[in-house]
């Protein structure tokens, strides 16, 4: 698993945890015939994954997750989709390179498309 993929997976687990512990979402899942047996299993998986990630980037992710409810944001056409800030061209990674960056506006970790 690559560095970026680890944070994408962590973000997905966090969003599942948010929905599993939120009553309206859990009721909707139940009406669709889906059920999360235990949020504890998700927390255990999340902790195991978080232990494998870089602590500095994990701290930045956790801070923006706590502040905004999402730790990652996509960038499309140089615009952070979290805060709608147009990022400078120099902030983009070189073509073909996948790397995490921080948004200068909101502090979320950026995934460039």
C-alpha positions in Angstrom: 0.0 0.0 0.0 1.4 3.4 -0.9 1.6 6.4 1.3 -1.4 8.1 -0.3 -3.5 5.0 -0.4 -3.0 4.5 3.4 -4.6 8.0 4.0 -7.4 7.3 1.5 -8.2 4.1 3.3 -8.1 5.8 6.7 -10.4 8.5 5.4 -12.9 5.9 4.2 -12.9 4.2 7.6 -13.4 7.5 9.3 -16.4 8.3 7.1 -17.9 4.9 7.7 -17.4 5.4 11.5 -19.1 8.8 11.3 -22.1 7.3 9.5 -22.3 4.1 11.6 -22.4 6.2 14.8 -24.9 8.8 13.5 -28.5 7.6 14.2 -30.1 9.0 11.0 -27.4 7.3 8.8 -27.7 4.0 10.8 -31.4 4.0 10.3 -31.1 4.6 6.6 -28.6 1.8 6.3 -31.0 -0.5 8.2 -33.8 0.4 5.8 -31.6 -0.6 2.9 -30.9 -3.9 4.6 -27.3 -3.0 5.6 -26.0 -3.3 9.1 -22.8 -2.4 10.8 -22.3 -5.1 13.5 -20.0 -3.0 15.6 -18.3 0.3 15.4 -15.6 -1.3 17.6 -14.4 -3.4 14.7 -14.0 -0.3 12.6 -12.2 1.5 15.4 -9.8 -1.5 15.7 -9.1 -1.5 12.0 -8.6 2.3 12.0 -6.1 2.1 14.9 -4.2 -0.7 13.2 -3.9 1.3 10.0 -3.1 4.6 11.7 -0.1 2.9 13.5 1.4 2.2 10.0 1.2 5.8 8.8 3.7 8.6 9.2 3.0 10.4 12.5 3.5 13.9 11.2 1.1 13.5 8.4 -1.3 11.6 10.6 -1.3 14.5 13.1 -2.1 16.9 10.3 -4.9 14.6 9.1 -6.4 14.2 12.6 -6.4 18.0 13.1 -8.3 18.7 9.9 -10.6 15.8 10.5 -11.5 17.2 13.9 -12.0 20.7 12.6 -13.9 20.0 9.4 -15.2 16.4 9.6 -13.0 15.4 6.7 -9.2 15.1 6.7 -8.7 14.9 3.0 -9.8 17.0 0.1 -9.6 16.6 -3.7 -8.0 19.2 -5.9 -9.7 19.7 -9.3 -8.3 22.2 -11.7 -6.1 23.7 -9.0 -9.1 24.3 -6.7 -9.3 22.7 -3.2 -12.7 21.2 -3.1 -12.7 21.6 0.7 -12.4 25.4 0.9 -12.7 26.4 -2.8 -9.3 28.1 -2.7 -7.5 28.3 -6.1 -4.0 27.0 -5.4 -0.9 28.2 -7.2 0.5 26.2 -10.1 3.7 25.7 -8.1 1.7 23.7 -5.5 0.8 21.0 -8.0 3.0 17.8 -7.9 4.8 17.0 -11.2 2.7 14.9 -13.7 2.7 11.3 -12.8 3.7 11.8 -9.2 1.3 11.0 -6.4 2.0 12.9 -3.2 0.2 14.5 -0.3 0.2 18.2 0.1 -1.4 20.6 2.6 -3.9 23.2 1.5 -2.7 26.6 2.5 -6.3 27.7 3.0 -7.9 25.0 5.1 -5.0 22.8 6.2 -6.6 19.6 4.7 -4.4 17.0 3.1 -4.8 17.3 -0.7 -5.3 14.6 -3.3 -4.6 16.0 -6.8 -6.7 14.7 -9.7 
